[in-house]
Amino acid sequence: MSYDVAWNRSWLVWSKRSERTAPWAVECILFERTLIEGKPALRFIARLAKILENELDNPPSRDQFWRDASRKLGKLRRLNQRDIEAIETLIAKWIPKPMPDVPKFGEVYRQLYRAR
């Protein structure tokens, strides 16, 4: 099976007063590429995750987005591990995965040296 990801952008308006300052949300949607009557088509599978557009550079928001997307991908029984990794690669082209804070070797060495 081959899968594709689409991005839906929606405007979040809660009230008429805040129309001009309302944020945009970006939603990740998973589709399966199929052939229907010999013609290529996309079949909707699931809405994976959503993030506010003005929070794309915010690491905690990206982390929450990836947790939601990973949780949803894990619940889809039709996907095997190879499919999940390919889908995560597609998503990472638009929203990079959060990287764990790993100290550099020099910092670890200095901390160990000071401890003595």
C-alpha positions in Angstrom: 0.0 0.0 0.0 1.1 3.5 -0.6 0.0 6.5 1.5 0.1 10.2 1.1 -0.3 13.1 3.5 -2.4 16.2 2.8 -2.4 19.5 4.8 -5.6 21.3 5.5 -5.4 24.9 6.6 -8.4 26.3 8.5 -9.1 29.7 10.1 -10.1 29.5 13.7 -12.7 32.2 14.5 -14.2 32.0 17.9 -16.1 35.3 17.9 -16.8 38.2 15.5 -14.6 40.5 17.7 -11.5 38.4 17.2 -11.8 37.8 13.5 -8.7 39.7 12.6 -6.5 38.1 15.2 -7.8 34.6 14.8 -5.0 32.0 14.2 -4.8 29.5 11.4 -4.6 25.8 12.2 -2.7 23.3 10.0 -4.1 19.8 10.1 -2.4 16.6 8.8 -4.6 14.2 7.0 -3.6 10.7 5.9 -4.8 9.3 2.5 -4.3 5.9 0.8 -3.5 5.9 -2.9 -5.8 3.5 -4.7 -7.1 2.8 -8.2 -10.9 3.2 -8.6 -12.1 1.9 -12.0 -8.6 2.1 -13.3 -8.1 5.8 -12.3 -5.8 6.9 -9.4 -7.7 8.2 -6.4 -7.0 9.2 -2.8 -9.0 7.4 -0.1 -9.4 9.2 3.3 -7.9 7.2 6.2 -7.6 9.5 9.2 -6.9 13.0 10.6 -3.6 12.6 12.3 -2.9 15.9 14.2 -3.4 19.6 14.2 -1.1 22.5 15.1 -1.6 26.3 15.1 0.3 28.0 12.3 1.8 30.6 14.6 3.1 27.9 16.8 5.1 26.0 14.2 8.4 27.3 15.6 7.4 26.5 19.2 9.1 23.2 20.3 6.4 22.2 22.9 3.7 22.7 20.3 5.6 20.6 17.7 6.2 18.0 20.4 2.5 17.8 21.1 1.7 17.6 17.4 4.1 14.6 17.0 2.8 12.9 20.0 -0.8 13.2 18.6 0.3 12.0 15.2 2.3 9.0 16.5 -0.6 8.0 18.8 -3.0 8.1 15.9 -0.6 6.2 13.6 -0.1 3.5 16.3 -3.9 3.0 16.5 -4.3 2.3 12.8 -4.1 -1.5 12.5 -3.7 -1.5 8.8 -0.3 0.1 9.0 2.9 -1.9 9.5 6.1 -0.4 10.9 7.6 0.3 7.5 4.4 2.3 6.5 4.5 4.3 9.7 8.1 5.3 9.2 7.4 6.3 5.6 4.4 8.4 6.7 6.4 10.0 9.5 9.1 10.9 6.9 6.4 12.6 4.8 5.1 14.6 7.8 8.7 15.6 8.8 9.1 17.4 5.5 6.6 20.0 6.7 6.9 19.8 10.5 10.3 18.7 11.7 10.5 16.1 14.5 11.6 17.4 17.9 15.1 16.4 18.8 16.0 15.4 22.3 18.4 17.6 24.2 21.6 15.7 24.0 24.6 17.4 25.6 27.8 17.7 23.5 30.8 15.5 24.4 32.8 18.4 25.6 30.1 19.5 28.0 29.7 16.0 29.5 33.5 15.7 29.8 33.7 19.1 31.7 30.9 18.0 34.0 32.6 14.7 34.8 35.9 16.4 35.3 34.4 19.0 37.7 32.8 16.3 39.8 36.2 14.8 40.8 
